[in-house]
Amino acid sequence: MSQAEPRWLDAEEQGTWLALTGVLVRLPATLDAQLQRDAGIGHFEYQVLAGLSMTPDRTLQMSELADFAVGSLSRLSHTVKRLEQQGWVRRMPDPADCRCTLAVLTDAGWEKTVATAPGHVAEVRRLVFDPLTKALQRQLREAGRRIHHTVDPDAPWPGGG
């Protein structure tokens, strides 16, 4: 039995792939640097705080929060421990399901998130949205949706709509 010839990337595909991998490496590092400089927290920590801040009661099960922040439960647990030490998050058993733990954004955590968000949003706007037309933004969203669904068909699409 012969092995099928690999489907090599053509020149345009290779250029697209290299552009995407450059963004995948540089964008998170740039966002992390801005958050560290301006707020003393990393991007993952900010995602955790932001995820909690977007819920009506500022509370999520740890597994849901891990999905939102795109991190493992182990990574989230270590991060929440650091955020607890700062007084920004607390953990408590889920009264609806004793097998689960809830993460709760404290008032101090809410204040930290509110203080951090404007600088972070300005950096996201500068790096991602300002260079793109509305049409390119829609194309980027659709490309992200399609890739997301191919990578993990069972994961909810975080992009809304």
TAFENDA-V685647 format. One record per pair of residues at least 4 apart in sequence whose ideal C-beta (glycine too) atoms are under 6 Angstrom apart, sorted by the first residue. I is the first residue (numbers start at 1). J is the second residue. If there is no record, write none. Layout:
[[I/J] [I/J]]
This chain:
[[9/13] [9/14] [22/26] [23/27] [26/30] [28/32] [31/43] [32/42] [32/43] [34/38] [34/123] [35/39] [35/41] [35/43] [35/46] [38/119] [39/116] [41/45] [41/46] [45/79] [46/50] [47/69] [48/69] [48/79] [49/109] [49/113] [51/65] [51/68] [51/69] [52/58] [52/105] [53/105] [53/113] [55/60] [58/105] [59/102] [59/104] [60/64] [60/65] [60/103] [61/100] [61/102] [62/101] [62/103] [65/103] [66/71] [66/73] [66/76] [71/75] [71/76] [76/80] [80/89] [80/103] [83/88] [83/89] [84/89] [87/108] [88/106] [88/108] [88/109] [88/112] [89/103] [89/109] [90/104] [90/106] [91/101] [91/103] [92/102] [93/98] [94/100] [94/102] [105/109] [105/110] [116/120] [117/121] [124/128] [125/129] [125/130] [126/130] [132/136] [132/137] [141/159] [144/148] [145/157] [145/159] [148/157] [149/153]]
